[in-house]
Amino acid sequence: MEVSWERSVTDSINTIYLLFSAYLVFVMQLGFAMLCAGSVRAKNAMNIMLTNVVDAVVGSISYYLFGFAFAFGDASNTNPFIGTSFFALHHIPNSSYDYTFFLYQWAFAIAVAGITSGSIAERTQFSAYLVFSFFLTGFVYPVVAHWVWSSTGWLSPNSTHLLFGSGAIDFAGSGVVHLVGAIAGFWGALIEGPRVGRFDAFGKPVPMRGHNATLVVLGTFLLWFGWFGFNPGSFDKILVPYPNTADQGNWTAVGRTAVTTTLAGSTAGIVTLFGRRLLVGHWDALDVCNGVLGGFVAITSGCSVVEPWAAIVCGFCAAWILIGLNMVALKLQFDDPLEATQLHGGCGAWGLIFTGLFAKEEFVSQAYESGASGSVRPYGILLGGGWGLIGSQLVELCVIVCWVSLTMGPLFYMLHKLSILRITIDEEVAGLDISSHGGYAYIAHPEENHSHFYSDYVRLQAQDHS
């Protein structure tokens, strides 16, 4: 009876912790919405906010019907490439914890679609969002999640058949979540082409700044808050006792994971602040916000298995990768309004490589072997851990790029050929809010206000001359 009571308490605490983490990750949808709304022009604010809502509601249905089953499937399924098909909840035992695990994984799934939405903002038909959001959250992302996070996945570090004796460590999804969303967004933005007026006749970029810096900063802090569920929350069971110890479990690493997350994002933010100051000659709050998020994306893979000092290295490199990729994107006339491809793709890829370089042996054992004494497995190559882990990380990076390209690329191309991907030039110039959503997001549209101010100025000038 005593053992049963202790197990019940343990299960209850694990369930509450994971459920709270799921709530935090879901708050990130609000962060995405505010970040996106502030980063686009005012005439498209209603559209981008609606697409963020659609990502959540459509993703809920598709992940319930198909996604969770493809990702985690039935316990009896041992397929290393894809989970069980058909209806997800038919494969979830009727327990509070299992439903909580579903909710937590669903919050991750809808975040992927939000990343892609940012890449194709301000020129995409609303119906296209419905199609790609359903396909991405219901099939493309779950297959990758199965590879890395399911115990039967061929890339999983928890598998009985470890790739290179290690498996890929992608603790909270630098690759599984961020790189998947970024590659999907890359193909969407590439096939659609840049926004009208983004580049002049000589191919030089024309600034198209977002209309509300306040919303961008608010969205960044909401995402920061949600990341404390995204990364530390990925210890889905914190009360896992270690062998031969009475005072350690996964909970001992939760605080460290939150610290590494914070340090990486903060370092990337400050490096971006000064880096952009040197390049453009002024301090830019919006660049810093993207830098902070780039650091978070990069550390997401190895947050549980690296030292805090390594997280600073991670954030430092992530900032320069983001700055460099943004410069390359402008040179190639690639238009991503939220820099989502560069941020989530470039920093996500770096995060996978970083983990293979700096993962600490003790922490790898703690996160993936429940602290088992005497366990030996590859860790960071720069710390003497061999090639097994870095090899697995590179394999994960390559297969994600290939898988998402082979699935989402043809989907966007088909939507393009069917003329249901991009809006017309007239609609784009007028703005999606007025052409597709019945009116602007604001009672008085900023551009209208400017014209009124100018008219009043002309009238007053005429009165003064008279």
Wavefront OBJ file of the C-alpha trace (Angstrom):
o trace
v 0.000 0.000 0.000
v 2.853 2.358 0.844
v 4.584 1.709 -2.494
v 1.320 2.285 -4.338
v 0.782 5.572 -2.496
v 4.307 6.781 -3.320
v 3.818 5.869 -6.969
v 0.530 7.746 -7.029
v 2.166 10.863 -5.598
v 5.021 10.603 -8.090
v 2.654 10.220 -11.021
v 0.584 13.161 -9.813
v 3.602 15.459 -9.541
v 4.875 14.413 -12.963
v 1.440 15.031 -14.479
v 1.066 18.471 -12.914
v 4.562 19.487 -13.984
v 4.010 18.393 -17.581
v 0.568 19.971 -17.753
v 1.942 23.292 -16.496
v 4.745 23.051 -19.070
v 2.149 22.446 -21.791
v 0.385 25.643 -20.745
v 3.660 27.562 -20.993
v 4.371 26.216 -24.472
v 0.859 27.137 -25.555
v 1.476 30.716 -24.350
v 4.127 30.826 -27.054
v 1.274 30.953 -29.598
v 0.343 34.318 -28.145
v 3.981 35.321 -28.393
v 4.111 34.278 -32.045
v 0.908 36.208 -32.742
v 2.215 39.429 -31.181
v 5.639 39.069 -32.794
v 4.111 38.457 -36.222
v 1.532 41.231 -35.895
v 4.160 43.799 -34.970
v 6.587 42.657 -37.670
v 4.216 43.118 -40.630
v 2.766 46.280 -42.091
v -0.460 47.550 -40.558
v -2.509 46.685 -43.632
v -1.800 42.976 -43.029
v -2.127 42.822 -39.230
v -5.584 41.213 -39.207
v -4.452 38.532 -41.653
v -1.351 37.496 -39.734
v -3.221 37.328 -36.431
v -5.901 35.169 -38.016
v -3.307 32.788 -39.447
v -1.834 32.313 -35.976
v -5.261 31.365 -34.661
v -5.745 29.016 -37.616
v -2.410 27.326 -36.914
v -3.677 26.473 -33.436
v -7.207 25.319 -34.277
v -6.383 23.437 -37.486
v -3.310 21.953 -35.850
v -5.440 20.690 -32.972
v -7.666 18.668 -35.266
v -4.934 17.323 -37.539
v -2.675 16.375 -34.631
v -5.562 14.673 -32.843
v -6.667 12.699 -35.900
v -3.290 11.767 -37.330
v -0.263 13.574 -35.923
v 0.106 12.031 -32.489
v -0.314 8.541 -33.885
v 2.345 9.131 -36.542
v 4.701 10.504 -33.878
v 4.245 8.110 -30.970
v 1.768 5.500 -32.129
v 0.875 2.358 -30.242
v 3.161 0.875 -27.619
v 3.201 -2.359 -29.627
v 4.448 -0.581 -32.757
v 8.186 -0.950 -33.347
v 8.454 0.737 -36.744
v 11.530 2.998 -36.630
v 10.371 5.202 -39.518
v 6.729 6.033 -38.788
v 4.350 5.587 -35.887
v 0.917 3.958 -36.014
v -1.534 5.582 -38.415
v -5.269 6.258 -38.053
v -6.703 8.004 -35.032
v -4.323 9.212 -32.366
v -6.359 8.890 -29.186
v -7.201 5.284 -29.983
v -3.609 4.625 -29.007
v -3.550 6.631 -25.752
v -4.276 4.636 -22.578
v -7.011 6.191 -20.495
v -4.881 7.899 -17.870
v -4.345 11.502 -16.842
v -0.625 11.447 -17.583
v -1.009 10.070 -21.110
v -3.554 12.718 -22.025
v -1.235 15.336 -20.559
v 1.620 14.038 -22.697
v -0.631 14.367 -25.750
v -1.428 17.986 -24.849
v 2.238 18.816 -24.377
v 3.202 17.321 -27.718
v 0.295 19.090 -29.427
v 1.601 22.448 -28.192
v 4.898 21.682 -29.922
v 3.163 20.668 -33.151
v 1.232 23.893 -33.583
v 4.396 25.902 -32.941
v 5.904 24.415 -36.115
v 3.114 25.792 -38.284
v 3.522 29.205 -36.658
v 7.158 29.336 -37.787
v 6.211 28.581 -41.380
v 3.416 31.163 -41.375
v 5.911 33.926 -40.647
v 8.004 33.096 -43.711
v 5.126 33.517 -46.164
v 3.386 36.439 -44.478
v 1.853 39.412 -46.340
v 1.295 37.716 -49.718
v -0.354 34.330 -49.153
v -3.975 33.333 -49.741
v -5.798 32.343 -46.584
v -6.906 28.996 -48.031
v -3.252 28.020 -48.498
v -2.696 28.407 -44.751
v -5.458 25.921 -44.070
v -3.917 23.334 -46.387
v -0.276 23.521 -45.358
v -1.042 23.871 -41.642
v -3.099 20.665 -41.668
v -0.488 18.718 -43.642
v 2.480 20.012 -41.645
v 1.079 19.318 -38.182
v -0.728 16.127 -39.152
v 2.030 14.344 -41.056
v 5.341 16.060 -41.881
v 6.325 17.171 -38.377
v 5.021 14.046 -36.544
v 7.176 11.736 -38.657
v 10.301 13.659 -37.638
v 9.145 13.653 -34.010
v 8.810 9.868 -34.221
v 12.355 9.494 -35.526
v 13.914 11.466 -32.687
v 11.556 11.401 -29.711
v 9.769 8.050 -29.890
v 11.516 5.177 -28.114
v 11.194 3.186 -31.356
v 12.509 5.948 -33.621
v 15.665 5.208 -35.586
v 17.341 8.478 -34.467
v 16.150 8.330 -30.871
v 18.728 8.437 -28.044
v 16.296 6.265 -26.063
v 16.129 3.513 -28.673
v 17.359 -0.014 -28.080
v 19.319 0.279 -31.350
v 21.256 3.539 -31.030
v 22.544 5.153 -34.215
v 26.370 5.207 -33.946
v 25.930 4.000 -30.377
v 24.457 7.374 -29.466
v 21.320 8.509 -31.231
v 20.643 12.177 -31.944
v 20.222 14.424 -28.906
v 17.602 17.023 -29.789
v 16.212 17.527 -26.315
v 13.466 20.065 -27.010
v 13.561 20.410 -30.773
v 16.135 22.671 -32.440
v 15.774 20.271 -35.343
v 12.463 18.522 -34.741
v 10.510 21.755 -34.259
v 12.479 24.754 -35.491
v 14.373 23.336 -38.446
v 11.238 21.564 -39.702
v 9.210 24.784 -39.598
v 12.032 26.774 -41.182
v 12.603 24.439 -44.136
v 8.862 24.383 -44.826
v 8.831 28.184 -44.695
v 11.872 28.367 -46.961
v 10.100 26.495 -49.754
v 6.946 28.522 -49.324
v 8.791 31.853 -49.483
v 11.005 30.705 -52.360
v 8.115 29.510 -54.518
v 5.995 32.587 -53.802
v 8.813 35.029 -54.399
v 9.417 38.340 -52.597
v 6.719 40.807 -51.671
v 5.848 43.573 -54.124
v 8.340 46.394 -53.702
v 10.739 44.467 -51.444
v 13.541 44.836 -53.992
v 13.957 47.663 -56.479
v 14.685 47.386 -60.210
v 18.386 46.969 -59.459
v 17.807 44.165 -56.944
v 18.584 46.304 -53.913
v 16.424 45.714 -50.820
v 13.806 48.279 -49.922
v 13.054 48.489 -46.161
v 9.616 47.186 -45.156
v 9.628 47.620 -41.430
v 6.904 46.262 -39.207
v 4.355 48.735 -37.953
v 4.498 48.166 -34.182
v 7.728 47.632 -32.249
v 5.771 47.379 -28.999
v 4.047 44.195 -30.168
v 7.376 42.737 -31.294
v 8.949 43.272 -27.862
v 5.837 41.952 -26.119
v 5.852 38.865 -28.321
v 9.536 38.277 -27.615
v 9.046 38.314 -23.861
v 6.017 36.030 -24.128
v 8.097 33.594 -26.161
v 10.879 33.853 -23.587
v 8.387 33.003 -20.853
v 6.991 30.093 -22.855
v 10.470 28.722 -23.517
v 10.710 27.809 -19.825
v 8.060 25.223 -20.592
v 9.538 24.360 -23.972
v 13.006 23.402 -22.683
v 12.836 22.478 -18.966
v 9.378 21.004 -19.573
v 10.879 18.415 -21.896
v 11.883 16.533 -18.774
v 8.384 15.085 -19.005
v 8.939 13.033 -15.840
v 10.940 14.939 -13.261
v 10.605 12.423 -10.423
v 12.772 9.695 -11.921
v 15.039 8.320 -9.172
v 18.648 7.601 -10.002
v 20.155 4.220 -9.147
v 21.896 4.112 -5.759
v 20.900 7.684 -4.866
v 18.081 9.018 -2.747
v 18.333 12.718 -3.531
v 18.679 12.974 -7.308
v 16.365 12.688 -10.279
v 15.553 14.551 -13.451
v 14.361 17.463 -11.327
v 17.982 18.265 -10.487
v 18.608 19.210 -14.120
v 15.487 21.347 -14.602
v 17.026 24.465 -13.059
v 20.235 24.089 -15.036
v 18.245 23.709 -18.262
v 16.380 26.947 -17.540
v 19.697 28.703 -16.888
v 21.358 27.497 -20.097
v 18.269 28.601 -22.016
v 18.417 32.069 -20.484
v 22.153 32.513 -21.012
v 22.077 31.469 -24.666
v 19.204 33.819 -25.511
v 20.688 36.721 -23.560
v 24.131 36.296 -25.123
v 22.683 36.154 -28.618
v 20.641 39.268 -27.903
v 23.572 41.367 -26.704
v 25.858 40.182 -29.517
v 23.169 41.019 -32.088
v 22.703 44.447 -30.488
v 26.349 45.424 -30.880
v 26.844 43.509 -34.137
v 24.000 45.309 -35.854
v 25.154 48.616 -34.338
v 28.477 48.171 -36.115
v 26.797 47.227 -39.393
v 23.934 49.723 -39.642
v 25.058 52.505 -37.320
v 22.203 52.564 -34.818
v 20.672 50.533 -31.996
v 17.734 48.423 -33.188
v 15.318 46.817 -30.739
v 13.776 44.573 -33.383
v 17.138 43.074 -34.323
v 17.851 42.361 -30.654
v 14.524 40.575 -30.291
v 15.337 38.270 -33.188
v 18.806 37.727 -31.755
v 17.357 36.629 -28.417
v 15.029 34.187 -30.152
v 17.909 32.865 -32.271
v 19.830 32.033 -29.113
v 16.833 30.210 -27.672
v 16.372 28.209 -30.869
v 20.022 27.154 -30.886
v 20.191 26.035 -27.242
v 16.943 24.070 -27.468
v 18.734 20.956 -28.699
v 21.401 20.714 -26.008
v 19.932 22.722 -23.140
v 19.877 19.706 -20.801
v 23.350 18.340 -21.571
v 25.667 21.365 -21.638
v 27.305 23.586 -19.037
v 26.165 27.216 -18.652
v 29.458 28.492 -20.093
v 28.820 26.427 -23.233
v 25.375 28.026 -23.549
v 27.105 31.406 -23.806
v 29.236 30.050 -26.662
v 26.057 28.755 -28.286
v 24.329 32.134 -28.121
v 27.397 34.020 -29.345
v 27.682 31.891 -32.486
v 23.912 31.870 -33.059
v 23.863 35.676 -33.224
v 26.511 35.838 -35.943
v 24.879 33.007 -37.872
v 21.605 34.939 -37.865
v 23.273 38.198 -38.905
v 25.190 36.448 -41.664
v 22.205 34.557 -43.044
v 20.115 37.729 -43.123
v 22.802 39.392 -45.227
v 22.933 36.399 -47.585
v 19.132 36.385 -47.889
v 19.135 40.015 -49.023
v 21.903 39.332 -51.538
v 19.875 36.459 -53.013
v 16.621 38.491 -52.928
v 15.004 35.980 -50.603
v 12.123 37.603 -48.741
v 11.109 36.259 -45.341
v 9.226 39.021 -43.477
v 9.990 37.603 -40.034
v 13.446 36.181 -40.827
v 11.949 32.848 -39.768
v 13.944 30.745 -42.216
v 17.223 32.307 -41.186
v 16.401 32.363 -37.484
v 14.783 28.975 -36.957
v 16.655 27.253 -39.764
v 20.168 28.603 -39.342
v 20.134 28.714 -35.551
v 18.297 25.390 -35.352
v 20.946 23.704 -37.503
v 23.691 25.282 -35.401
v 21.972 24.006 -32.258
v 22.187 20.417 -33.468
v 25.879 20.769 -34.305
v 26.587 22.611 -31.055
v 25.177 19.720 -29.012
v 27.475 17.300 -30.788
v 30.420 19.528 -29.888
v 29.746 20.460 -26.255
v 27.464 17.834 -24.642
v 28.908 16.816 -21.268
v 29.238 13.117 -20.429
v 27.674 13.413 -16.968
v 24.677 15.346 -18.238
v 24.094 12.990 -21.177
v 23.926 10.115 -18.707
v 21.644 12.129 -16.469
v 19.186 13.041 -19.234
v 19.169 9.766 -21.164
v 20.241 7.017 -18.804
v 18.450 8.209 -15.644
v 21.845 8.708 -14.078
v 22.765 5.038 -14.290
v 26.247 4.496 -12.916
v 28.748 2.917 -15.291
v 26.798 3.816 -18.456
v 29.042 4.788 -21.360
v 27.809 6.590 -24.442
v 29.224 9.239 -26.813
v 29.149 12.898 -25.801
v 30.569 16.161 -27.128
v 33.494 15.642 -29.474
v 35.306 18.747 -28.179
v 35.112 17.279 -24.678
v 36.596 13.956 -25.784
v 33.353 12.096 -26.407
v 34.137 10.687 -29.840
v 32.354 10.931 -33.185
v 29.175 9.033 -32.351
v 27.106 11.969 -31.125
v 28.241 14.576 -33.658
v 27.681 12.022 -36.416
v 24.122 11.419 -35.244
v 23.499 15.170 -35.056
v 24.635 15.691 -38.631
v 22.490 12.805 -39.823
v 19.447 14.338 -38.129
v 20.163 17.707 -39.737
v 20.446 16.207 -43.225
v 17.405 13.939 -43.055
v 15.190 16.758 -41.746
v 16.196 19.023 -44.613
v 15.564 16.223 -47.132
v 12.275 15.018 -45.618
v 10.671 18.445 -45.303
v 11.912 19.471 -48.752
v 10.458 16.343 -50.346
v 7.076 16.836 -48.677
v 6.466 20.567 -48.267
v 8.263 21.683 -51.436
v 5.907 19.792 -53.774
v 2.906 20.871 -51.687
v 3.712 24.572 -52.059
v 4.502 24.080 -55.748
v 1.137 22.376 -56.288
v -0.672 25.216 -54.485
v 1.223 27.648 -56.694
v 0.236 25.841 -59.889
v -3.386 25.754 -58.767
v -3.237 29.524 -58.219
v -4.271 29.230 -54.575
v -0.943 30.165 -52.997
v -0.233 33.844 -53.645
v -2.677 36.738 -53.761
v -2.861 39.108 -56.746
v -0.642 42.179 -56.999
v -3.633 44.500 -56.523
v -4.671 42.675 -53.359
v -1.126 42.768 -52.025
v -0.783 46.489 -52.615
v -4.139 47.181 -50.971
v -3.340 44.856 -48.069
v -4.760 41.493 -47.084
v -6.921 43.001 -44.367
v -9.050 45.044 -46.728
v -8.979 42.559 -49.631
v -9.638 39.343 -47.709
v -10.840 40.110 -44.197
v -13.385 42.898 -44.518
v -11.345 45.768 -43.116
v -8.224 46.845 -41.306
v -7.218 45.543 -37.885
v -7.340 49.069 -36.455
v -10.292 51.437 -36.266
v -8.257 54.091 -38.028
v -5.638 52.645 -40.350
v -2.212 54.287 -39.882
v -1.873 55.128 -43.565
v -5.259 56.828 -43.487
v -4.161 58.785 -40.423
v -1.065 59.967 -42.258
v -3.137 61.228 -45.172
v -5.434 63.100 -42.779
v -2.472 64.667 -40.996
v -1.061 65.767 -44.339
v -4.391 67.279 -45.418
v -4.642 69.205 -42.150
v -1.068 70.417 -42.589
v -1.802 71.719 -46.117
v -4.977 73.473 -44.909
v -3.174 75.198 -42.032
v -0.365 76.289 -44.334
v -2.908 77.822 -46.704
v -4.564 79.684 -43.810
v -1.220 81.098 -42.666
v -0.408 82.409 -46.164
v -3.835 84.003 -46.487
l 1 2 3 4 5 6 7 8 9 10 11 12 13 14 15 16 17 18 19 20 21 22 23 24 25 26 27 28 29 30 31 32 33 34 35 36 37 38 39 40 41 42 43 44 45 46 47 48 49 50 51 52 53 54 55 56 57 58 59 60 61 62 63 64 65 66 67 68 69 70 71 72 73 74 75 76 77 78 79 80 81 82 83 84 85 86 87 88 89 90 91 92 93 94 95 96 97 98 99 100 101 102 103 104 105 106 107 108 109 110 111 112 113 114 115 116 117 118 119 120 121 122 123 124 125 126 127 128 129 130 131 132 133 134 135 136 137 138 139 140 141 142 143 144 145 146 147 148 149 150 151 152 153 154 155 156 157 158 159 160 161 162 163 164 165 166 167 168 169 170 171 172 173 174 175 176 177 178 179 180 181 182 183 184 185 186 187 188 189 190 191 192 193 194 195 196 197 198 199 200 201 202 203 204 205 206 207 208 209 210 211 212 213 214 215 216 217 218 219 220 221 222 223 224 225 226 227 228 229 230 231 232 233 234 235 236 237 238 239 240 241 242 243 244 245 246 247 248 249 250 251 252 253 254 255 256 257 258 259 260 261 262 263 264 265 266 267 268 269 270 271 272 273 274 275 276 277 278 279 280 281 282 283 284 285 286 287 288 289 290 291 292 293 294 295 296 297 298 299 300 301 302 303 304 305 306 307 308 309 310 311 312 313 314 315 316 317 318 319 320 321 322 323 324 325 326 327 328 329 330 331 332 333 334 335 336 337 338 339 340 341 342 343 344 345 346 347 348 349 350 351 352 353 354 355 356 357 358 359 360 361 362 363 364 365 366 367 368 369 370 371 372 373 374 375 376 377 378 379 380 381 382 383 384 385 386 387 388 389 390 391 392 393 394 395 396 397 398 399 400 401 402 403 404 405 406 407 408 409 410 411 412 413 414 415 416 417 418 419 420 421 422 423 424 425 426 427 428 429 430 431 432 433 434 435 436 437 438 439 440 441 442 443 444 445 446 447 448 449 450 451 452 453 454 455 456 457 458 459 460 461 462 463 464 465 466
